[in-house]
Amino acid sequence: MHSTLVRAQNVFGFLTTVAFFVAGLVALSSLLYPADVNVDVIGTNNVKIAKGRAHQYYTSKVQEYAVLYFDLEADLSSLFNWNTKQVFAYVSATYPGSKYTDNEIVIWDTILPSRSASKLILKNERAKYSINDITGKFAGRDNVTLSFHWNVQPHVGRLTWGAVGLTKGVKFPGVERPGGKKEAAK
Amino acid sequence: MDQIQSIIDGFIDFEGQRLAETLTTAILVLAGVLAFIVGYVLSDLKYTVYIGLSGTVIAFLVVVPPWGIYKRNPLTYLPASGVQVQMVDGDADGGKEKEGKKVK
């Protein structure tokens, strides 16, 4: 510590040590806030299957799309503490299949930037993303499950994920025909 | 020119070095602890960052310049005798540089 340069280096060196430990404590403090997410309502009673041409560069085949509207009421305020930067929340639909047995589609998502935006109340909200199956057909599938997922992004520390609110047994209806008749899937 | 050099070097005495070391540790640790507590209590990481940074600025201002309190115990050397002095073995570690200066 005899000269200016050495003192400056010493202060800066010890600063990095202190900063590292404070950041570590901040990351650990996230454990003091257990996630307690309430999903009061999640479900859909408005699903239609429509045929359409994919707006994708790799295929232009006609396939089935689900036009889905859903209800969601969730309170994520417990996820917001001093170390929360933002929360990413999304709704996914999971359904079984014969050739591909596990299918999951994210149908809607949002970024919650602050505690004041942490209550989600959605009524008859239209799915944000197009819902189609890898085989191109999924009319009449049973046991579609809607689930609500969240992902906390902290300022310091690790990302945490969680899922709650599963609705079992939503059924995708048959294909809607221009005439109004429905045709069940094979 | 020598004056500029001495300002840039900012040499301080041994007691001053001990004090500077203690102050660095104390100020930075205190700032870190205070930053964590205030941020936690007020539930905003912004305070943690700003208190931590202010502590760092204070530590730099207090420790880096060669303030008077770091120069209160100057070493007094024996007057130069003008005689060529032979370096004694066993005194080669800490005092070597200063011994060398003393000898003309």
Interface residues (C-beta under 8 A of the other chain):
Chain A: M1 H2 S3 T4 R7 A8 N10 V11 F14 L15 V18 A19 F21 V22 L25 V26 S29 N81 W82 N83 H155 V156
Chain B: I8 D9 G10 F11 I12 G16 Q17 A20 E21 T24 T25 L28 V29 A31 G32 A35 F36 G39 Y40 L42 S43 D44 L45 T48 G52 T56 A59 F60 V63 V64 P65 P66
